[in-house]
Amino acid sequence: MPQLPFKGYHYRRAWFYDLADFLKRGLGYNTRFRIAARYITSGDAVVDVCSGPGRLQGFIPAACGYTAVEASP
């Protein structure tokens, strides 16, 4: 089966991923990160599954360990 030229494009370009996410979720597109960050304290280890470009890292304390896991190319 031939590879589609745009398949996975949004995962390879963070700006495109963020734009698509904003268009899908509207002004509250960062709400999920803020909610998750309430439960994460300094020094915690965080594994972000289906992380996209890893935006959650910007919402958690810098002293946290952060690992992003994304299966898409």
C-alpha positions as CSV (number, residue, x, y, z in Angstrom):
1,M,0.0,0.0,0.0
2,P,1.5,3.4,-1.0
3,Q,2.4,5.9,1.8
4,L,0.2,9.0,1.9
5,P,2.3,12.2,1.6
6,F,0.7,13.9,4.6
7,K,0.3,10.8,6.8
8,G,1.9,11.7,10.2
9,Y,2.7,15.2,9.1
10,H,1.1,16.7,12.2
11,Y,3.4,14.6,14.4
12,R,6.5,15.7,12.6
13,R,5.7,19.5,12.8
14,A,4.9,20.7,16.3
15,W,3.4,24.0,15.0
16,F,0.9,22.1,12.8
17,Y,0.0,19.7,15.6
18,D,-0.7,22.7,17.9
19,L,-2.8,24.4,15.2
20,A,-4.9,21.3,14.6
21,D,-5.3,20.8,18.4
22,F,-6.4,24.4,18.8
23,L,-8.9,24.2,15.9
24,K,-10.3,20.9,17.4
25,R,-10.5,22.0,21.1
26,G,-10.9,25.8,20.8
27,L,-9.6,28.3,23.4
28,G,-9.5,25.6,26.1
29,Y,-7.0,23.4,24.3
30,N,-4.4,23.7,27.2
31,T,-7.0,22.9,29.8
32,R,-6.0,19.2,30.0
33,F,-2.4,20.2,30.8
34,R,-3.5,22.5,33.5
35,I,-5.7,19.9,35.1
36,A,-3.0,17.2,35.0
37,A,-0.4,19.7,36.4
38,R,-2.5,20.1,39.5
39,Y,-1.7,16.5,40.5
40,I,2.0,16.6,39.7
41,T,4.4,17.9,42.4
42,S,8.0,18.8,42.2
43,G,10.2,15.7,42.1
44,D,7.6,13.5,40.6
45,A,8.3,11.2,37.6
46,V,5.9,11.8,34.7
47,V,5.3,9.5,31.7
48,D,3.3,11.3,29.1
49,V,1.7,8.6,26.8
50,C,0.4,9.8,23.4
51,S,2.4,13.0,24.1
52,G,2.3,14.6,20.6
53,P,5.0,17.3,20.8
54,G,5.3,17.0,24.6
55,R,3.5,20.2,25.6
56,L,2.7,18.8,29.1
57,Q,6.3,19.4,30.1
58,G,5.8,23.1,30.0
59,F,3.0,22.9,32.6
60,I,4.8,20.8,35.2
61,P,7.5,21.8,37.7
62,A,11.0,21.8,36.2
63,A,12.3,19.5,38.9
64,C,10.0,16.6,37.6
65,G,11.4,13.8,35.5
66,Y,9.5,13.8,32.2
67,T,9.4,11.1,29.6
68,A,7.3,11.5,26.4
69,V,6.0,8.4,24.6
70,E,4.5,8.8,21.1
71,A,3.9,5.8,18.8
72,S,3.2,7.9,15.7
73,P,6.1,8.9,13.5
